[in-house]
């Protein structure tokens, strides 16, 4: 399963026991260097939420009792996904969290999925390191547009990757980002663009992956 390959497993993580005090949790956080870590029940099987270093510091600065249980400042208790959660749902759930907890089929804590691992996977799927050019192609989004774009490009070269974005407020309602493989010359690129625009598909941006600009 794709999601499992991206998850940092429980045994490799720094976690805090729900029976720990805020003082003990802060010591663990400062020792780990992380800004937040998962809090698990005393069996180590159930996810209780996250504890953030910032919240403990704020509590301490305001004269708060550091002997209170870590659960006093628990956050994100309902923010989790499952190992079989659909990939698209992950994007709506993780949002601005540094990571999201992952549970297995038995509701037990399996590990975490970080923003970084998710972005790295997207980067790899986009073939940023091995592609030649990314063409951003605007279309009306009508039925058959994607097939027509792919057909035009496939007559000249293969397609390394494809991402389609809907843009509701623009003149065009859909933008398709096509990554061309290595070996595509500027001449081949320009020929593809000419053929696309001949069919009324506008290439609104060209990114050179091998010679990126600042």
N, C-alpha and C positions, 0 to 999 in steps of 0.2 A: 504494500500500500504506500502511495507516494508520501502521504503525511508522516508516516512513521520514520521515513528516511531523513526527515528534517528535524525530528524532535531530539532534544537533549534528554536522555533518560534519567530517571530519579536517582539511580546509584551514582551518577556523575555530578550531581548538583549539591549546592549548599542549601540546606533547609533548616527551619526552626520548628521545634516541638511546641505544640499549643500550650504546654504546661510551663514554658519558659516565661520569665519576667521581661519587662521592657528593657531593663538593664542588661540582661543576658542576651536578648535579641540584638541590642545595639552592639555588643561586643562581637557577636558573630558577624554582623553586617560590616563593621569596621575591619575585621580580620579578613573578610572575603573580598572587600573592595567593591561589592555590588551595591546599587542604590536600593534594591529591594530583593527579597527572596520569598519563596513559598513557605507557608506555615502548614504543617501537617498535624494530624491527630497523633496521640501518643503511640499508636500502633505503626505509624508511618505509612498507612495505606490511604487515608482520606485527606483530600485537599480542603483546608479551612479558609484559605485566602492568602493575601500577600501582606507583608509588613515592609514599610518604606522607612529608610533611614531618615529622610526629611521630616516625616511625621513624628518620629521619636525625638529628633533634635528640637523640633518646635514644642513638643510636650515638655521636654526637659527645660528648655529656655523659659517657659512659662511657669516653672516651679512645680510641674506635675510629678506625681509619685512614680518613681522608676521601678517600684516593686509590684506595680500592677501587672496582671497577666498580659502577654503579648496580644491576646485577642481583643484587648481594650482598644487598640488602634488598627484592628484588622481591616483590610480593604480588599475589594475585588472578589468577594466570596462567591459571587454568582457568575464570575467571568471565567468560563472554561469551555473547552471543546472536547470532542471525543476523537479517538484515533480513526474513526470511520466518518467523521464530519466531512461534508462536501467541501471541496477546495474553495469554492466561491464564498461559502458561508464564513470561512475563516477570515476573509478580508473585512467583513462587516462586524466581526466579533473582536478582533484584535485591536482595531482602531489605533488609539494613541498609547496603548499599553506597551511597556518595554518587552513584555512577553505575555503569552497566555498559557494557562495551565491546560494540560492534556490528560484526560481520563481514559481508562480502558473500558472494555465492555462490562466490567463488573463494578463500575463507578470508582475504581481505585486510581490513585494518582500515578500516572505513567511517566510524566516528564513535562517539559515546557517547549513551546515553539516561540522562538524569538523573532523580532522584526528583521534582524540581520540575516538569519537563515532564510527567511521568506524572500527577502530582496535578492539574496545571492542566487536563489533558485530561479527567480524571474530573470536575473541577468544572464544566467547560463542558458535558459530557454530562449532568450532573445538573441543568443549567439553574438553578444557584443564583442567578445574577444576573438572570434573567428570569422565574423561577417565582413563584408566590404562596405556596403552602403545600406542605410535605412531610408526608404522612400515613404513619406507620409502622403497618402493619396486620399483626396476628398471626393465624396460621392453623395448622392441623394439618399442612399440607403435602400433603394428599391430592390425588389427581389431579383436575384441573379447578378447583382453588381460584384459581389465577392468572387463568384465563379468566373465572371468576365475578366476581372483584374488578374486573377491567378492564371487564367488561360493565356493572356497577353504576355505575362512575364515568363511562363513556362515554355513558350515558344523559343525563348532566347537562353534562359538559364533556369536552374532550380531555385526553389524558395527555401531559405534557411529557417525562417520563422515568420509568423503572421500574428498581429494583434489588432483587433478591431475595437474602436472606441466610439461610443455614441456621444454626440455633442448637440444637445437640444436647443441651445440658444443661438447657434451660429447660422451663417448663410447655408452651410452644409450641415447635415445632421449626422454624418458618419465620417470617421477618419480611420483609414486602414494603414497600419505600419507594416510594411514588408521589408524584411531583412534579406539582402542578397548575399550569396556565399562569397568566399574568397575567390579571387581570380577574375571577378567582374571588372573589366576595364572602364575608364570614363566613357569610351566610345559605346560600349555595350549598354552602360547605364543611360546614356543620352538617347540611344535607340529605343530602349524600354520606355523612357519618359515620353518620347515622341509618339510611340504607338498608343500609350495610355491616353495622352491628350487628344489624339486623333479620335478616340472613342468617348471623348468628353469627360474623362477622369482627370482632375486637376492635381498635379503633384505640387503640394504647397510647401514641402520642406525636404531637403536632401541632407543626410548626415553621413559624413565620411568617417567610418569607424576606425580606419587605419591611420588617419591623420586628423584627429579631432581638434576642433578649435577650442579656445578657452571659453 
